[in-house]
Amino acid sequence: MWNEGMIINLFFQKHKKERLLWELSTNKREEALKSLHDLKYVKKEIMHPIPYYTEKYLEKELKKFGNFTNVYYMGLSYTGMLPLKKAIERSREEDEGCIIYCGEGIGYCHTDHEEGAPLAYLLKVKNYREIEKNYDCTFGTEGIEEWMLHE
């Protein structure tokens, strides 16, 4: 199953990975989640700026890279598996920003925002297979709470 560790290993700079993983497992969790979303520790070479799309258009753009149905969502209010559409809807409610991992090295993130639209990025990781092989990357509804599937 995908988890926070895989997200950190896929998207974040090497010198920050160990510290972020440690903070996520301690009472500094909320602080760590907030720091993730200013994006200063995300690998710059995988970040591709995109407009802050509408929900429907973002879903369409992400599906150009694969038939993603269930994704891993990492935000301050929730972390775990969600259907893609629900993850995008939830992302619009996150003032602190969020990260969505679709699979196959493709992700989306946006920064926190107080005024105007946040900065949004498509994330593309080329060596994702090397990282994913350490995680059970089964697809389907496993890990998604029942109420989220039928909302």
Buried (B, 14 or more C-beta within 10 A) or exposed (E): EBBBBBBBBBBBEEEBBEBBBEBBEEEBBEEBBEBBBEBEBBBEEBBEEBEBBEEEEBBEBBBEBEEBBBBBBBBBEBBBBBBBBBBBBBBEEBEBBBBBBBBBBBBBBBBBBEEEEBBBBBBBBEEBEEBBEEBEBEEEEEBBEEEBEEE
